[in-house]
Amino acid sequence: MISQRGVHLLTAHGLRGSLQKAALSTTGANHKSYKLVVVGGGAGGCATAAKFSSKLGKGQVAVIDPANMHYYQPMWTLVGGGMKTLEDSGKPMSEVLPRKADWIKRKVVSFDPHNNKVITDKGQEINYEYLVVALGIQLNYEQIEGLPEAFETPGVCSNYSPMYVKKTFKSLKRFKEGNAVFTFPNTPIKCAGAPQKIMYISEEYLRTHGKRDKANIEYFTSLPVIFGIKKYADALWKVVNERNINVNLRQNLVEVKPDSREAIFQNLDKPDEFKTIKYEMLHVTPPMSSPDVLRNCAALVDGAGYLKVNKETLQHESFPNIFGIGDCTNVPTSKTAAAVAGQFGVLHRNLSMVMEGKTPQSVYDGYTSCPLVTGYSTCILAEFDMNGNPLETFPLDQAKERRTMFHMKRDIMPSMYWMGMLNGLWEGPKYVRKAMHLGFSR
Ligand SMILES: Cc1cc2nc3c(=O)[nH]c(=O)nc-3n(C[C@H](O)[C@H](O)[C@H](O)COP(=O)(O)OP(=O)(O)OC[C@H]3O[C@@H](n4cnc5c(N)ncnc54)[C@H](O)[C@@H]3O)c2cc1C
């Protein structure tokens, strides 16, 4: 294995010698080789494949992903509130992956970075000269006792999965009276604002449908704060106080009892203390982790199981021909599609440089964003970097609830995703931000 110290000094000239085994040819149905293999065809994988297949030409790039559908997951917040349908949020994978790339519709079951290959669930060995890992994050609903059974009963829902997101709006419509409970788990998650966005939407729905006085709205979060960035946390405390929402900090959902319709929370500061609450509606954000297939490859991951990359260059810390993008990496920023966009430009430039025998130069600033939808027409657009500093695009107070930001979230961002990002044409709002701030922003 290449030593960590030497990684960033390695150039592709050095790499080429060691990688010549990965010849660019198809050597049989069970053994294929590509210049670039992208594992995962979600937000990051699709953008990467689009850019590099157009640059390298047909047959040089493969994307491995078993999914039939590609979903624009940020829309699921709106699906849960009945503003969009699940169908609006998805397209067949065959339509979004680039034509010049080969789509291997299989699941990767193991990585072999020392031999530059990945293995699929069909036993195929796919060799690569360069690898981009874009596996996303894994949802672990089954880690909450009783939850899988509870999903079979009315009122239990989750915007985080296409299997359960439709149930959110159904649960709101059938709500009569009682507790509407929203949870945030005790693990890193994607889009850390989404567990509470649906709560604000639900509150407005119940209010405008004459049910609010019979509803008690409870937010149970494992975190010690309502949101990780103080500027937006202050704004959100104002929202919950004005709208009479109860916030319970450091409370982790550990069990659901569908028969008695009860949710049980552990106090993370006093682990022997448990609280049981009856629910009429229960929106669960599941515990998440790095995908098992990645966690099982010790050479690729950090102690928490995430792909170990340099947080600025996105190049793997031990294997210079491997890069990572998105939720599966250990880049210490909030896991969002916006972060993927910010990372994509850096990955594209740095991987291109490594392919040309140069040292990666481009630096990711940690940009991420979370449009905190607070109802059916308002949104706080949180944008910040990996140090928790606001990094806002517009020269106005983005901590304020605004209709313009809501329209951007609902009406503009989906097109930017489908037409810009997935085609490798959107690298985040860096240049817009600079223009808006007359060049005075980072
Ligand atoms: C409810 C919700 C609301 C959100 N709201 C926002 C928002 O407002 N703004 C925002 O920026 N982000 C938001 N996000 C987060 C955003 O969707 C993700 O951060 C983003 O999709 C991450 O991209 P990715 O490429 O890392 O992973 P993904 O887009 O999840 O793609 C991962 C891909 O890997 C594939 N895969 C998995 N395992 C394997 C395997 N073993 N072999 C091969 N392929 C595999 C999957 O099929 C999938 O296609 C939200 C997410 C949710 C669920």
Ligand as a Chemical Component Dictionary entry (heavy atoms), coordinates in Angstrom:
data_LIG
# 
_chem_comp.id                   LIG 
_chem_comp.type                 NON-POLYMER 
_chem_comp.pdbx_formal_charge   0 
_chem_comp.three_letter_code    LIG 
# 
loop_
_chem_comp_atom.comp_id 
_chem_comp_atom.atom_id 
_chem_comp_atom.alt_atom_id 
_chem_comp_atom.type_symbol 
_chem_comp_atom.charge 
_chem_comp_atom.model_Cartn_x 
_chem_comp_atom.model_Cartn_y 
_chem_comp_atom.model_Cartn_z 
_chem_comp_atom.pdbx_ordinal 
LIG C1  C1  C 0 -35.695 13.927 3.052  1  
LIG C2  C2  C 0 -34.411 14.469 2.479  2  
LIG C3  C3  C 0 -34.290 15.845 2.294  3  
LIG C4  C4  C 0 -33.107 16.367 1.787  4  
LIG N1  N1  N 0 -33.049 17.719 1.571  5  
LIG C5  C5  C 0 -31.928 18.249 1.018  6  
LIG C6  C6  C 0 -31.885 19.643 0.683  7  
LIG O1  O1  O 0 -32.849 20.387 0.882  8  
LIG N2  N2  N 0 -30.754 20.128 0.127  9  
LIG C7  C7  C 0 -29.671 19.324 -0.126 10 
LIG O2  O2  O 0 -28.677 19.821 -0.659 11 
LIG N3  N3  N 0 -29.682 17.998 0.175  12 
LIG C8  C8  C 0 -30.786 17.439 0.730  13 
LIG N4  N4  N 0 -30.836 16.089 1.004  14 
LIG C9  C9  C 0 -29.583 15.272 0.946  15 
LIG C10 C10 C 0 -29.172 14.830 -0.445 16 
LIG O3  O3  O 0 -30.217 14.189 -1.106 17 
LIG C11 C11 C 0 -27.960 13.905 -0.332 18 
LIG O4  O4  O 0 -26.989 14.505 0.488  19 
LIG C12 C12 C 0 -27.349 13.605 -1.700 20 
LIG O5  O5  O 0 -28.270 12.905 -2.498 21 
LIG C13 C13 C 0 -26.053 12.818 -1.545 22 
LIG O6  O6  O 0 -25.555 12.424 -2.787 23 
LIG P1  P1  P 0 -24.614 11.135 -2.925 24 
LIG O7  O7  O 0 -24.225 11.062 -4.344 25 
LIG O8  O8  O 0 -23.582 11.185 -1.875 26 
LIG O9  O9  O 0 -25.581 9.918  -2.525 27 
LIG P2  P2  P 0 -26.942 9.466  -3.185 28 
LIG O10 O10 O 0 -27.509 10.547 -4.035 29 
LIG O11 O11 O 0 -27.788 8.970  -2.070 30 
LIG O12 O12 O 0 -26.528 8.268  -4.153 31 
LIG C14 C14 C 0 -25.969 7.067  -3.708 32 
LIG C15 C15 C 0 -26.117 6.027  -4.805 33 
LIG O13 O13 O 0 -25.336 4.879  -4.469 34 
LIG C16 C16 C 0 -26.052 3.719  -4.859 35 
LIG N5  N5  N 0 -25.571 2.582  -4.095 36 
LIG C17 C17 C 0 -25.762 2.325  -2.781 37 
LIG N6  N6  N 0 -25.161 1.180  -2.446 38 
LIG C18 C18 C 0 -24.576 0.698  -3.565 39 
LIG C19 C19 C 0 -23.772 -0.463 -3.846 40 
LIG N7  N7  N 0 -23.460 -1.351 -2.906 41 
LIG N8  N8  N 0 -23.336 -0.624 -5.105 42 
LIG C20 C20 C 0 -23.605 0.273  -6.069 43 
LIG N9  N9  N 0 -24.344 1.377  -5.858 44 
LIG C21 C21 C 0 -24.826 1.584  -4.622 45 
LIG C22 C22 C 0 -27.492 4.077  -4.572 46 
LIG O14 O14 O 0 -28.392 3.252  -5.320 47 
LIG C23 C23 C 0 -27.551 5.540  -4.986 48 
LIG O15 O15 O 0 -27.965 5.689  -6.327 49 
LIG C24 C24 C 0 -32.018 15.515 1.468  50 
LIG C25 C25 C 0 -32.163 14.129 1.629  51 
LIG C26 C26 C 0 -33.339 13.608 2.109  52 
LIG C27 C27 C 0 -33.492 12.116 2.246  53 
# 
loop_
_chem_comp_bond.comp_id 
_chem_comp_bond.atom_id_1 
_chem_comp_bond.atom_id_2 
_chem_comp_bond.value_order 
_chem_comp_bond.pdbx_ordinal 
LIG C1  C2  SING 1  
LIG C2  C3  SING 2  
LIG C2  C26 DOUB 3  
LIG C3  C4  DOUB 4  
LIG C4  N1  SING 5  
LIG C4  C24 SING 6  
LIG N1  C5  DOUB 7  
LIG C5  C6  SING 8  
LIG C5  C8  SING 9  
LIG C6  O1  DOUB 10 
LIG C6  N2  SING 11 
LIG N2  C7  SING 12 
LIG C7  O2  DOUB 13 
LIG C7  N3  SING 14 
LIG N3  C8  DOUB 15 
LIG C8  N4  SING 16 
LIG N4  C9  SING 17 
LIG N4  C24 SING 18 
LIG C9  C10 SING 19 
LIG C10 O3  SING 20 
LIG C10 C11 SING 21 
LIG C11 O4  SING 22 
LIG C11 C12 SING 23 
LIG C12 O5  SING 24 
LIG C12 C13 SING 25 
LIG C13 O6  SING 26 
LIG O6  P1  SING 27 
LIG P1  O7  DOUB 28 
LIG P1  O8  SING 29 
LIG P1  O9  SING 30 
LIG O9  P2  SING 31 
LIG P2  O10 DOUB 32 
LIG P2  O11 SING 33 
LIG P2  O12 SING 34 
LIG O12 C14 SING 35 
LIG C14 C15 SING 36 
LIG C15 O13 SING 37 
LIG C15 C23 SING 38 
LIG O13 C16 SING 39 
LIG C16 N5  SING 40 
LIG C16 C22 SING 41 
LIG N5  C17 SING 42 
LIG N5  C21 SING 43 
LIG C17 N6  DOUB 44 
LIG N6  C18 SING 45 
LIG C18 C19 SING 46 
LIG C18 C21 DOUB 47 
LIG C19 N7  SING 48 
LIG C19 N8  DOUB 49 
LIG N8  C20 SING 50 
LIG C20 N9  DOUB 51 
LIG N9  C21 SING 52 
LIG C22 O14 SING 53 
LIG C22 C23 SING 54 
LIG C23 O15 SING 55 
LIG C24 C25 DOUB 56 
LIG C25 C26 SING 57 
LIG C26 C27 SING 58 
# 
